[in-house]
Amino acid sequence: MKTSATATDDLLHAVVRVVAVGDGEVRVVADQQAACGGCSVAAGCGSRRLASRGASAATAVRIDGTVALAIGDLLEVGIDGAALTRAAALFYLLPLLGLASGALLAGLLQWSNGPALLAGMAGFAAAFPVCRRLHGARGSAALRPVFVRKLDRPGACTTGASVIARQL
């Protein structure tokens, strides 16, 4: 598997379980509910609270794979924190800016409330294709999880707190 080009300290870490192994690629799932219950931070675990309310934290993603892995293996993966922050800012702020711009334009043109609302919604909707174009393939590649290491303990807690505790 390819490792991060940056130091692992710059990555946001997660523990995932291998669900499929293919040709040079591994499909993993971050199934927090399956492993929670016995670690030292269980009382304050946000993943455990979400799971108890029926919210599923399972999301399947693909990572590049060249290390021998089997279905059920636990891995630590990371995502570039700076790239995630840039993408979140882009996809949250640009639509908000489009909404405000559309409403401001309608106000400058002295439109009534109905057309002003439609102008704001149009500005909001128009921002999404712009986001996708600005983010592009390079941004998507930066958000792809990278392999950090294979974990030996199948019963390990899969919260970020345990990953941080292991690093200290």
C-alpha positions as CSV (number, residue, x, y, z in Angstrom):
1,M,0.0,0.0,0.0
2,K,1.2,3.5,-0.6
3,T,2.0,5.4,2.5
4,S,1.4,9.1,3.0
5,A,3.8,11.4,1.3
6,T,3.6,13.7,4.4
7,A,4.3,12.8,8.0
8,T,1.6,10.9,9.7
9,D,1.3,13.7,12.2
10,D,-0.4,15.8,9.4
11,L,-3.0,13.1,8.9
12,L,-6.4,12.6,10.5
13,H,-6.3,9.0,11.5
14,A,-9.1,6.3,11.5
15,V,-9.1,2.6,12.1
16,V,-10.9,0.6,9.4
17,R,-11.7,-3.0,8.7
18,V,-10.9,-4.7,5.3
19,V,-14.1,-5.9,3.6
20,A,-12.7,-6.7,0.1
21,V,-9.3,-7.2,-1.4
22,G,-8.9,-6.7,-5.1
23,D,-6.1,-6.2,-7.7
24,G,-4.0,-3.4,-6.1
25,E,-6.9,-2.0,-4.2
26,V,-8.5,-2.7,-0.8
27,R,-12.1,-1.8,0.1
28,V,-12.4,-0.8,3.8
29,V,-15.2,0.2,6.1
30,A,-15.1,2.4,9.2
31,D,-17.6,0.5,11.2
32,Q,-17.4,2.1,14.6
33,Q,-20.3,0.2,16.1
34,A,-18.7,-3.2,15.5
35,A,-15.7,-2.6,17.7
36,C,-17.0,-0.2,20.4
37,G,-17.9,-1.2,23.9
38,G,-14.8,-2.1,25.9
39,C,-12.1,0.5,25.5
40,S,-11.1,3.0,28.1
41,V,-12.9,5.9,26.5
42,A,-16.3,4.2,26.0
43,A,-18.1,6.5,28.4
44,G,-17.2,9.6,26.3
45,C,-17.1,8.0,22.8
46,G,-19.1,10.0,20.3
47,S,-19.1,7.1,17.9
48,R,-20.7,4.9,20.5
49,R,-23.4,7.5,21.2
50,L,-24.2,7.8,17.5
51,A,-24.3,4.1,17.1
52,S,-26.7,3.7,20.0
53,R,-29.1,6.2,18.4
54,G,-29.2,4.1,15.2
55,A,-26.9,6.3,13.1
56,S,-24.6,4.2,11.0
57,A,-21.0,5.2,10.8
58,A,-20.2,2.6,8.2
59,T,-18.9,4.0,4.9
60,A,-17.0,1.9,2.4
61,V,-14.0,3.5,0.7
62,R,-11.1,2.3,-1.4
63,I,-7.4,2.6,-0.6
64,D,-4.5,1.6,-2.7
65,G,-3.2,-1.8,-1.7
66,T,0.1,-3.6,-2.3
67,V,0.6,-5.2,1.2
68,A,-0.9,-8.7,1.7
69,L,-4.2,-8.2,3.6
70,A,-7.1,-10.4,4.3
71,I,-10.8,-9.7,4.8
72,G,-11.3,-8.7,8.5
73,D,-7.9,-7.1,9.0
74,L,-7.8,-3.8,10.9
75,L,-5.8,-1.0,9.4
76,E,-5.0,2.5,10.4
77,V,-5.6,5.0,7.6
78,G,-5.2,8.7,7.3
79,I,-6.5,11.6,5.4
80,D,-4.6,14.9,4.9
81,G,-6.1,17.3,7.4
82,A,-5.3,20.4,5.4
83,A,-6.9,19.0,2.3
84,L,-10.0,18.1,4.2
85,T,-10.2,21.6,5.7
86,R,-9.8,23.2,2.3
87,A,-12.6,21.0,0.8
88,A,-14.9,21.7,3.7
89,A,-14.3,25.4,3.4
90,L,-15.0,25.4,-0.3
91,F,-18.1,23.3,-0.1
92,Y,-19.6,25.2,2.8
93,L,-18.5,28.8,2.2
94,L,-19.0,29.0,-1.6
95,P,-22.7,28.0,-1.5
96,L,-23.3,30.4,1.4
97,L,-21.6,33.2,-0.6
98,G,-23.8,32.3,-3.6
99,L,-26.9,32.5,-1.4
100,A,-25.9,35.9,0.0
101,S,-24.9,37.2,-3.4
102,G,-28.2,36.3,-5.0
103,A,-30.2,37.9,-2.1
104,L,-28.0,41.0,-2.2
105,L,-28.4,41.4,-6.0
106,A,-32.2,41.1,-5.5
107,G,-32.1,43.7,-2.8
108,L,-30.1,46.1,-5.0
109,L,-32.6,45.6,-7.8
110,Q,-35.4,46.2,-5.2
111,W,-37.2,43.0,-5.9
112,S,-39.9,41.8,-3.6
113,N,-39.4,39.0,-1.1
114,G,-40.5,36.1,-3.4
115,P,-38.1,36.9,-6.3
116,A,-35.3,37.7,-3.8
117,L,-35.8,34.3,-2.2
118,L,-35.6,32.7,-5.6
119,A,-32.5,34.7,-6.5
120,G,-30.8,33.6,-3.3
121,M,-31.7,29.9,-4.0
122,A,-30.4,30.3,-7.5
123,G,-27.1,31.7,-6.2
124,F,-26.9,28.8,-3.8
125,A,-27.5,26.2,-6.5
126,A,-25.2,27.8,-8.9
127,A,-22.3,27.5,-6.4
128,F,-22.3,23.7,-6.5
129,P,-21.0,23.2,-10.1
130,V,-18.4,25.9,-9.3
131,C,-17.3,23.9,-6.2
132,R,-17.0,20.7,-8.2
133,R,-14.9,22.4,-10.9
134,L,-12.6,24.2,-8.4
135,H,-12.2,21.0,-6.3
136,G,-11.5,18.9,-9.3
137,A,-9.7,15.6,-9.6
138,R,-6.6,16.8,-7.7
139,G,-8.7,17.7,-4.7
140,S,-10.4,14.3,-4.8
141,A,-7.1,12.6,-4.9
142,A,-5.9,14.5,-1.9
143,L,-8.9,13.3,0.1
144,R,-8.3,9.6,-0.7
145,P,-7.3,7.7,2.5
146,V,-3.8,6.4,2.6
147,F,-2.5,3.4,4.4
148,V,-0.6,4.1,7.7
149,R,-0.2,0.7,9.3
150,K,-1.8,-2.7,9.9
151,L,-3.0,-3.2,13.4
152,D,-2.3,-6.5,15.3
153,R,-5.1,-6.3,17.8
154,P,-8.5,-7.2,16.3
155,G,-10.3,-6.1,19.5
156,A,-8.7,-2.6,19.5
157,C,-10.9,0.3,20.0
158,T,-11.5,2.2,16.8
159,T,-11.9,5.7,18.2
160,G,-9.4,8.5,17.4
161,A,-8.6,8.7,21.1
162,S,-7.0,5.3,21.1
163,V,-5.0,6.1,18.0
164,I,-3.7,9.3,19.7
165,A,-3.0,7.4,22.9
166,R,-0.9,4.8,21.0
167,Q,1.1,7.7,19.4
168,L,2.0,9.2,22.8
